[in-house]
Amino acid sequence: MPKLNVKQKNWLLFAHVAFAALWTGTVLSMFALAVNNQHSTNADVLHTLNSAINLLDDYVVIPSAVVHC
């Protein structure tokens, strides 16, 4: 494996931090949605919040976790 120069290392570090921040922020957003989900009794609201959590997980958390690692 060839060695990376300083500029390449900085870009790799930037990508690592950016995807880690994206991952963390999205997980915190999912947590906030789940907390709002606890006291709702309306089926439409529950379905919407659960769908939003599922979409965030499928399209943001999983890809950013894969790229991050």
SULJO-V372183 format. One record per pair of residues at least 6 apart in sequence whose C-alpha atoms are under 8 Angstrom apart, sorted by sequence separation. I is the first residue (numbers start at 1). GAP is how many residues later the second one is. D is the distance in whole Angstrom. If there is no record, write none. Layout:
# SULJO-V372183
((I:GAP:D) (I:GAP:D))
This chain:
# SULJO-V372183
((40:6:7) (37:9:6) (37:12:7) (37:13:8) (34:15:8) (33:16:6) (34:16:8) (34:19:8) (33:20:7) (30:23:6) (30:26:7) (26:30:7) (26:34:7) (27:34:7) (26:35:7) (23:37:7) (22:38:8) (23:38:5) (22:39:8) (23:41:6) (22:42:7) (23:42:7) (20:44:7) (19:45:6) (20:45:8) (19:46:7) (19:48:7) (20:48:6) (19:49:6) (16:52:6) (15:53:8))
